[in-house]
Amino acid sequence: MPTSSRPREAVAQIRRVAQERFGFDALRAGQLEPIRAVLAGQDTLAVLPTGAGKSAIYQIAASLLPGPTVVVSPLIALQRDQVESLETHDAGAAAEVNASLSATARRETFEELQEGELAFLFLAPEQFANPETFEQIRAAKPSLFVVDEAHCISEWGHDFRPDYLRLGGVIAALGHPTILALTATASPPVREEIVERLGMVEPRVIVSGFDRPNIWLGVETFADEDEKRDALLDRVVEAAKPGIVYAATRKHAEGIAHALQARGVKAAAYHAGMKSHHREEIQTAFMEGALEVIVATTAFGMGIDKADVRFVFHVDVSDSVDSYYQEIGRAGRDGQPATAILFYDPQDLGLQRFLAAGAGVDADEVAQVMEILEGRRKPIAPTQLAKKLELSDTRLLRILNRLEDIGAVAIGADGAVTATRKAPAPEEAAAEAAEENDRHRAFARTRVDMIRSYAEVRDCRRKYLLTYFGEDFEPPCGNCDNCDAGVYVRANPRDEPFPVDSRVVHKVWGEGLVIRYEGDKIVVLFDEAGYRTLALPVVEEEDLLRPAEDSSPDEEGG
């Protein structure tokens, strides 16, 4: 069904489909503009909070476009939920392709796709490593390519998944259908990486509605680990349930869960070290109300949509504001009051700084990768390359990421790797990749500094979080510990020489984006040096910053 070329008629058509096919009385804030952009053929990145109806954006748009829609989603459970949801509406047939399908079911699904019987096909990114899958999708000529949980493509994202890196090559090989990337949280560097790695052309970037006003925000500071642990246990026992406690390590999660059990709380630990069936049992028990509290590492979260979570407590500091905001966003999805508290010991930052330093790339290994690639005319699968070099898949992917960053390798639609025509010599590539890796690690350390600033800020905490994600907010929020105590700062334009979201240039650190003001300090996200907090009197006295021409993608806030 073609859409009208007249804006008013197009909007009326969108609203009619939303009402008649999906039963919406009205579109939610942030839904209309991404739909209009997609229908106009624009690559679009929509950053909307959980519960804002992101799936409805592609469902409604696809209903108004010819040809099938391909939806890349990281988890089988997410794919299944969307297929079941579409089956309840008159939006066209939907199916999933994943490892759980039998060969017969897989064949039947592709037959339906080729015969035009499927409007939606859901799959995980690793499915594109199968040549048959890719060829079947290319033959179907999809009109819309949806990347759900798009932050997974970014190394700055809180759920980075290497398999997402092949999607840019897939999209190009499909003839670049219109791209719609969706995520619930993406700070400026994550947004930039999503756009770049997907190969989006002149994208519309729409950021809307980050505020979750029903979540009370607070930080409790401690100088002693035992005191912090006891305070957390007390708060969990007293709190309305169900709830989630996040810990930085598996050992800590298990210890807190056991301590809660000893105090009569129906609690269980959840982490990636458990067998999958055990994790599924715990998740099911929590979702169905048999468990009151999950004590988890970051392995718990994606695809979890339990509306009545009353609290999210962090016994350890997160690795970034991105991760923290995503994790606390699992509270209060029913719109009822919820609580998010960070139990903060400044000494905890040492662990996150250590993790941010991460494993580096070895120059000799980088050179070996390039030597093999230079000696081949045909692309090579990463698994084959890892076997030749006796490297783990994770280590090889880290090396390939760095080589792709410097333009030395290209990753195809099926994940196969080849050296580019302009690839530097192996030794030079090794040096450049190591330098790029150092930059990434330095940037990651500055993100830890931002979560430290959140914990220690003497201002409205909601303002801090929202401005971090590029959304303006004027305090007081009336629902955080600092605002409750009257500790917040009203903006005075005369004290803000550079507008928030404007580009500036530093004498040493180069170009950056103004993120926020903290009293007489300015926070800038520099392209190369990461997040930096500068004293305004020094900036003005030394003339450290000057305005720069904005070269960011077309972006609008909500």
Steps between C-alpha positions, in 0.01 A plus 500: 500500500686813387509801724388844394760753388311771690614531863153539653358210303801285589456571872127423477583172324752406769252573777227306323721190470608536865137506609342250262774234488671540836222637718680819609279786612794731430870477421737551792753782515796425277326246273364715218820666379702177456210344310475802269876496442503130411205537264688785331787259436737656756739290705387560858641453848231525770617520861193453720467372857385150582122487495471776237376258234806467277372181336185681388718734293617229262172310515297800386759614245530150352122482463523797264800379299519243219718192547606318816665648806808338654536549876834424666452422868767354733295250700269218394260598781473854360439369150230263623324772698483723192371221275227419752411869531464540123280192479238683709478783244408523133855604410615209282656164576821484708759230558836449669817331378734380772687199632186360665336426162515160337632475144144441375359803683786713374438393140126566529566847644721595207245363252236727657744792478566443128130460423423835660302351786720647776489867593757469782805280546679503837853370548817548701808653331699176510248347258656704220811284528293233324528569123158345435332738745660802340412391146140428595463847651671671207266322257199624700615865455403642840386861500581563867792373709439541873781475756348457845718557810729694266738597782630140474703609196697752703799422715385793716157336535421306818419177313762494222463191279767437235251325268329836450814626324416305185170687452652792311634259238167317488306820438737607223480158333119516513508821297452725803130473586376772732657452844315547828721465808331489840645522850384598848825668599779652300731782602656716224801273430274194483267676257792600280635145492159351415467737204854433379506122537161449336601722209197724547471772233398851614304349791228653707601462865202538731558507876188521714359445844791378713343620821347237731346739755347221712845365598647661812877537461743486787859426603620382840873543558718274715864473596479143626400192296332319790298808590388535138400134479298517824322816381409334172363192673292717734356700212410188301327340800299818561418579135180422312568211265580360245839656436840461337844538657793544261853392596825532306620140537351150514649437843348818641157419350501154659613637836227764514234247392602259778496781757149603393380140518633483856281801584186340360493659155414277205812588302727335244821588319510525120814520287658374179697231684185298561370238261238640265218280630573616857488866391171438321350340814602798713372750245166319472463488879565873522263587216222288652546638853650192667821699561495843665852614411753424228864577588666524163795601295431684176422159343144559622294760320456495123157371410377519860172690510354462848278802554475498880868513606494738796873557546837465332792524742867499399733358761791575264547798271424442130764537228326802345195723519370315191496168686362650819209671329408188304506293819291735715256530210378150585320647801150643496400413145139495618525873566468455876761638746833315502841555655855494361785525750874476440687376809825679433849446636761707308738204530268302269612719212833320501339181369315682224814689398683167485223349286493810280869454428399165354711257308711669238586382153839337456704662223651168389156340475369794297793467261436125466134563413601748231764268359241225449246740348755655265588156368142417406288610208177368647335598830550272798251410774599626848474148643750374240729794566485443877589134449800587282632743760396295806310798639169505687204641308473788746866597464485480120184713485670767711790506253266511199303785657816706533611416146158598366520828695821593314363383164734202463232230470145466373238268651255352252131423531582145612761619749793399279805726517726639231781754488405827332688633200642783707599280793835601652790258534462250788743681731341837431151355548609354834625838621186683384268237651684516833470879500127476426460246780673734745260776399201275564628403844569863594150594384350216707677629811341842454157331496578359845571859607148595388334241724723626783373852429141376516565344840663815635304776321351778714214566262178339379583140410228482237646807329841330502368184332283675243764750391748213466270355234445834331159587644456838667346516847440783745516400869368433753363159400341453842582130498868456588696525822673826407177676402336369817784665693479822296839436341462589133623769262278704270657580166602859434571562129749771594712235673490264202719647225455198270149357446438140602520270191722750317839404355817654641874474436765462774859606444632151586208255485349619172127499424229398744135531599381703799309254720405692813592761759567424865504831685822672385612194299432391143495136384610438141503171309810526281516289186845364585552565872157397631312673782680788671385733777651849479486793741327790321718772655809323364333443161420869470830625642712276276261516201503119487179452301349663195188418297533247216280440199255218578546202268276252686213307332155659473372454853201614693404469862164411640 
